Amino acid sequence: MSKSKLTQSVHAGSTGDTLYGGVVTPIYPSAAYDYESEVLYPRYFNTPNQKVVVQKLAALENGQDGLIFSSGMAAIMTSMFAMLRQGDHILFQNDLYGGTHHATLSELNRYGIHYSMVDTDDLKMFEAAIRKETKVIYIETPSNPLLKITDIAAVAKLAKKHGLITIIDNTFASPVNQNPIDFGIDIVTHSGTKYIGGHSDLCCGAAIASEKLIAKIRASALHFGGSSDAQTCYLIERSLKTIVLRVRQQNKNAMALAGFLQAEGKIGRVNYPGLKDHPGHRVARKQMPGGFGGMLSFEVKGNPDQFLRRLKLIRKAVSLGGVESTITSPAKTSHAKLTAAERKQVGISDKLLRLSVGIEEVEDLINDIKHAL
Ligand SMILES: *Cc1c(COP(=O)(O)O)cnc(C)c1O
């Protein structure tokens, strides 16, 4: 099979209809299978539609195997718990997706698992936080909502030196733009609710890794039970066939919008790794060969609420990665639980807005923003 992502996105894993010769994989909703051979069962993560999606994702991420989950959090927490036991320590980069941050704070200590959250800007500091109990390093790049870049290859090298497992949340980049396994990362997770689904109409998650590590995660996953059903898997397969087209258009639109915003007097700081003056630009160029993604954030100089109210095309909504452009105020959504002082410390002002760029005509998006300003 061709290595081209465009071809893989359409063909990898898809079986077609072998009974009638149809070109599309049928939906196999059965939750009861003959037990004489391998027992297929949705919660065993081995039903036909689950397998198709996993093969497509593994192909797009250059991984050997994977698991498709009911949500991104199911993928993240199951992967994490599968690698850890009581007394272990896990090292996180400190700017994490809100859900992962809260899950860590509220769950890990209860199971006797210790953690630290450390900035990855200075990898010497990051390395200094490794203890003899440390088993896992967990990173996320580009980060939410400031689009900070962590050097994936450098972290993977550090982990190998200390014999640690690495997990990355690759949601923001999507498998089209960034393949962390190529840079030495062990486990790649996704909130498939975002770019993988791509139409803001389904919830799923994924983990992609070596066959050996996936077998280990699967052993825990069938206990925790966060599996995905056949109908959703069918929709995911359908979505994946256009992920390369969608994300390439989103990359292009986001790059154009970032340039426009930077030149616009009524806009303050613009955070987009594709911009030459972004502090992570050089690293991003190396580790995001497919493009810099469809996510960016910026500060408005005027009243952010008024700006948001005036937008007509760009919808005010949480979540991201859909074909439609959406915008959020991190201070009011993902980071609402932090105090104003805490937000200031991490660089998230009340004027910061996060834009998930869709596949619309970019001139229409620019005009919408111009009008709202
Ligand atoms: C949305 C998101 C998650 C959580 O995924 P769900 O599908 O909502 O469970 C994890 N990480 C990132 C970066 C996300 O954007």
The ligand as an SDF file (V2000), in Angstrom:
LIG
                    3D

 15 15  0  0  0  0  0  0  0  0999 V2000
  -11.1010   17.4760   23.7880 C   0  0  0  0  0  0  0  0  0  0  0  0
   -9.7370   17.1030   24.1870 C   0  0  0  0  0  0  0  0  0  0  0  0
   -9.5150   16.0030   25.0190 C   0  0  0  0  0  0  0  0  0  0  0  0
  -10.6330   15.1710   25.6190 C   0  0  0  0  0  0  0  0  0  0  0  0
  -11.3420   14.4960   24.6560 O   0  0  0  0  0  0  0  0  0  0  0  0
  -12.8830   14.0490   24.8040 P   0  0  0  0  0  0  0  0  0  0  0  0
  -13.1920   13.4330   23.4920 O   0  0  0  0  0  0  0  0  0  0  0  0
  -13.6740   15.2920   25.1200 O   0  0  0  0  0  0  0  0  0  0  0  0
  -12.9410   13.1000   25.9460 O   0  0  0  0  0  0  0  0  0  0  0  0
   -8.1940   15.6820   25.3090 C   0  0  0  0  0  0  0  0  0  0  0  0
   -7.1610   16.4120   24.8500 N   0  0  0  0  0  0  0  0  0  0  0  0
   -7.3500   17.4830   24.0500 C   0  0  0  0  0  0  0  0  0  0  0  0
   -6.1680   18.2580   23.5720 C   0  0  0  0  0  0  0  0  0  0  0  0
   -8.6420   17.8740   23.6950 C   0  0  0  0  0  0  0  0  0  0  0  0
   -8.8160   18.9550   22.9240 O   0  0  0  0  0  0  0  0  0  0  0  0
  1  2  1  0
  2  3  1  0
  2 14  2  0
  3  4  1  0
  3 10  2  0
  4  5  1  0
  5  6  1  0
  6  7  2  0
  6  8  1  0
  6  9  1  0
 10 11  1  0
 11 12  2  0
 12 13  1  0
 12 14  1  0
 14 15  1  0
M  END
$$$$
